[in-house]
Amino acid sequence: MKSRLNREKIKELMDIRYKGNYNKFSRELGIDPAHLYRFLNTGIGGGKKIIFSLMDYCEKNKLDYKKFIEL
């Protein structure tokens, strides 16, 4: 069974904390805004860079990263 990131939950997080601003959210994650946009809108590019960045972001902000992963 392969787990994957829940794009809808990540987009919801971005909308709540950064008012839907891809640039601000990607800066916090430490990834390229185009990479984040492409992943959230098409599902392409959701590799380990986004996963580890999201996990690190969640740890720093006391969030449960498991909420953003579908098992």
WOLIN-V98705 format. One record per residue. N is the residue number from 1. PHI is phi in whole degrees, -180 to 180 (* if undefined). PSI is psi in whole degrees, -180 to 180 (* if undefined). OMEGA is omega in whole degrees, -180 to 180 (NA if undefined). Layout:
N/PHI/PSI/OMEGA
N/PHI/PSI/OMEGA
This chain:
1/*/130/-178
2/-104/131/177
3/-90/157/179
4/-147/163/180
5/-77/143/178
6/-90/99/-176
7/-62/-36/-179
8/-64/-42/179
9/-67/-38/179
10/-67/-42/178
11/-64/-39/177
12/-62/-42/177
13/-60/-45/179
14/-63/-42/-180
15/-65/-40/-178
16/-73/-49/-173
17/-86/-28/-175
18/-127/18/178
19/52/36/177
20/77/12/-177
21/-85/108/-179
22/-62/-39/-178
23/-63/-47/-179
24/-65/-45/-179
25/-66/-43/180
26/-66/-34/177
27/-63/-42/178
28/-66/-36/179
29/-78/-24/-178
30/82/30/178
31/-127/166/180
32/-69/135/180
33/-58/-37/179
34/-65/-38/178
35/-64/-46/179
36/-63/-47/-180
37/-59/-48/-179
38/-61/-44/-179
39/-65/-48/-176
40/-68/-30/-176
41/-97/-23/-178
42/-124/-19/-177
43/88/-2/-179
44/-86/134/174
45/92/22/180
46/-88/53/-176
47/-86/-162/-174
48/-65/-27/179
49/-63/-46/179
50/-69/-41/-179
51/-60/-51/-179
52/-67/-36/177
53/-65/-43/179
54/-66/-42/178
55/-62/-43/179
56/-65/-43/178
57/-60/-46/-179
58/-63/-41/179
59/-63/-44/-179
60/-67/-31/-176
61/-104/14/177
62/55/47/176
63/-112/156/177
64/-90/108/-177
65/-64/-20/-179
66/-66/-20/177
67/-67/-20/-175
68/-104/6/-179
69/-120/128/177
70/-95/126/179
71/-98/*/NA
